[in-house]
Amino acid sequence: MEVYAGMVTNMDYHVGRVLDFLKDIGEYDNTIIFFLSDNGPNPWSGEDYPGNAGSEWFAQFDNSVGNVGHPMSHYAYGIGWGSASAGALDLFKMTVGEGGIRSPLIVAGPGVKAGAQADAFGYVWDLMPTILDMTGIQHPSEGGNKKILPMRGRQLTGILSGSSEEAYGAEDFVGGEMQNGKWMRQGDYKAVSVAAPYGDGVWRLYNLAEDPGETRDLAGSHAKILARLKDAWQAYADDVGVILTE
């Protein structure tokens, strides 16, 4: 984690260099900046990557404490620190627990209300419609004599400007998948099936407004809500062509 902290410090320094450059060339006030983390902390150690453990290639690295973070180290901090880095959220990268799919987003620039915090739900597919709307660019319907499918996301422009509180209504479904894991949410409710090796594949239901850590399964007491969300996930999977490998 000392190395991780050093990497964060280095990233912060170089982000500052980019901002200073934009100011130097007079484009800072004409630039929209999106800062988004990856989808959850990594639970793997270096040996967990396919083909690494016991290999001649991996044996060349020096992962002693004194060399971690230096040239010829190949180190990832593993499931313990992966869990810790997710904080109060459940699980981590490669799962569909909130620790694996919830990411903070910072946006700055023209059209963005400075110093404001929004708790509205948004999804990564909302970024493109938002950028196109903020820059006044129309999404094309054709390209190279081929039809381009419409975007699935919503514009977050109203949330960023402070004129709207939500991009999705209480009846809207949003879901996805990750390595055989499945999730679908509607309003405050999220149905989730975490696949092996980090889960048992059983569908569970949580109220994320009251329980963002996904600690209280409501599947038994809210069976109709769970059934509705499972049906919505299947409709989504059929629509986009999800292929499960389990």
SVG drawing of the C-alpha trace seen along z (x, -y; Angstrom):
<svg xmlns="http://www.w3.org/2000/svg" viewBox="-44 -32 59 56">
<polyline fill="none" stroke="black" stroke-width="0.4" points="0.0,0.0 3.0,-2.3 3.7,-1.8 0.1,-2.3 0.1,-5.6 3.2,-6.6 1.4,-5.9 -1.6,-8.0 0.8,-10.9 2.5,-10.6 -0.8,-10.5 -2.0,-13.6 1.2,-15.4 0.8,-14.7 -2.9,-15.5 -1.8,-18.9 0.7,-19.2 -2.1,-18.7 -4.3,-21.3 -1.4,-23.8 -0.7,-23.1 -4.3,-23.8 -4.2,-27.1 -0.9,-28.0 -2.4,-27.6 -5.6,-29.4 -7.9,-26.3 -8.6,-25.4 -12.0,-27.3 -12.8,-25.6 -12.1,-22.0 -14.5,-19.5 -12.6,-17.1 -13.9,-13.7 -12.0,-11.8 -13.4,-8.3 -11.8,-5.4 -11.6,-1.8 -14.3,0.6 -13.3,1.7 -10.0,2.6 -8.1,5.6 -8.3,8.8 -5.5,10.7 -1.9,11.0 0.8,11.2 0.7,15.0 -3.1,15.1 -2.7,13.8 -3.1,16.6 0.2,18.4 2.2,16.5 2.3,19.0 5.3,21.3 6.4,20.0 9.9,19.2 8.7,15.8 7.3,14.8 10.4,16.1 12.5,13.3 10.8,10.7 12.0,9.6 9.0,9.1 10.9,8.8 9.6,6.0 12.5,3.8 12.0,4.0 8.2,3.7 7.4,0.7 10.9,0.7 12.0,2.0 11.6,5.8 8.9,6.1 5.5,7.6 3.2,7.2 -0.5,6.8 -1.8,6.3 -4.3,9.2 -7.7,10.0 -7.1,8.6 -6.2,5.1 -8.7,5.4 -11.4,5.8 -10.0,3.0 -9.8,0.6 -13.5,1.2 -14.3,-0.3 -17.8,0.5 -18.9,1.8 -19.2,5.5 -16.5,7.3 -14.2,5.9 -13.1,5.9 -14.4,8.8 -17.6,9.1 -20.9,7.4 -21.0,6.5 -21.1,2.7 -17.4,2.9 -16.8,4.1 -19.1,1.8 -19.5,-1.5 -17.0,-4.2 -16.8,-7.9 -16.8,-10.5 -15.4,-14.0 -16.4,-16.4 -15.3,-20.0 -15.5,-22.5 -18.1,-24.6 -21.7,-23.8 -20.7,-22.1 -21.7,-23.5 -18.5,-24.0 -18.2,-22.7 -21.4,-20.6 -21.9,-17.0 -24.6,-14.8 -25.7,-11.4 -27.7,-10.6 -27.1,-7.2 -25.4,-7.2 -23.8,-4.4 -20.7,-4.4 -22.7,-4.3 -24.0,-7.8 -20.6,-9.4 -20.9,-9.5 -24.4,-11.0 -23.3,-13.5 -20.1,-14.5 -22.0,-14.8 -24.6,-17.0 -22.1,-19.2 -20.2,-19.7 -23.2,-20.2 -22.4,-17.1 -25.1,-14.9 -24.7,-11.2 -24.6,-9.8 -27.2,-7.3 -24.9,-5.9 -21.2,-5.4 -19.5,-3.8 -22.9,-3.0 -23.8,-1.0 -26.5,-1.8 -25.2,-2.9 -27.3,-1.7 -28.6,-4.4 -26.7,-4.9 -28.2,-3.3 -27.2,-5.9 -28.8,-9.1 -27.4,-12.6 -26.0,-13.6 -25.9,-17.3 -28.7,-18.4 -27.2,-16.8 -23.8,-18.4 -25.3,-21.8 -27.5,-21.5 -30.8,-21.8 -31.8,-18.1 -31.5,-15.7 -31.8,-12.4 -31.1,-11.0 -33.1,-7.8 -36.6,-7.6 -37.9,-5.1 -39.3,-2.8 -36.1,-2.7 -34.1,0.5 -30.3,0.5 -28.2,3.6 -25.1,5.4 -22.8,8.4 -19.3,9.3 -17.7,12.7 -21.0,14.6 -22.1,12.2 -25.4,10.5 -27.0,7.3 -30.1,5.2 -31.4,2.2 -34.6,0.2 -34.8,-2.8 -33.2,-1.9 -33.4,1.8 -30.6,4.0 -30.9,7.7 -27.5,9.3 -26.0,12.8 -22.3,13.0 -20.6,15.8 -17.9,18.2 -15.3,18.0 -16.4,15.0 -20.1,15.9 -22.6,18.8 -24.6,17.5 -27.8,17.1 -29.9,14.1 -30.1,11.6 -31.9,8.3 -30.7,5.2 -32.0,1.7 -29.0,-0.4 -30.3,-3.6 -30.6,-1.9 -27.9,0.7 -25.1,-0.2 -22.9,2.4 -25.3,5.2 -25.5,6.8 -29.3,7.5 -30.8,9.8 -34.4,8.8 -35.1,11.7 -37.4,13.5 -39.5,10.5 -39.6,8.8 -40.0,11.8 -42.0,9.9 -39.4,7.1 -36.7,9.7 -38.7,11.5 -39.3,8.3 -35.6,7.4 -34.5,10.9 -37.0,10.7 -35.5,7.3 -32.0,8.7 -33.0,11.5 -34.6,9.1 -31.4,7.0 -29.2,10.1 -31.4,11.2 -31.3,7.7 -27.5,7.2 -26.5,10.9 -24.9,11.7 -23.0,15.0 -22.5,16.8 -19.7,19.3 -20.9,21.2"/>
</svg>
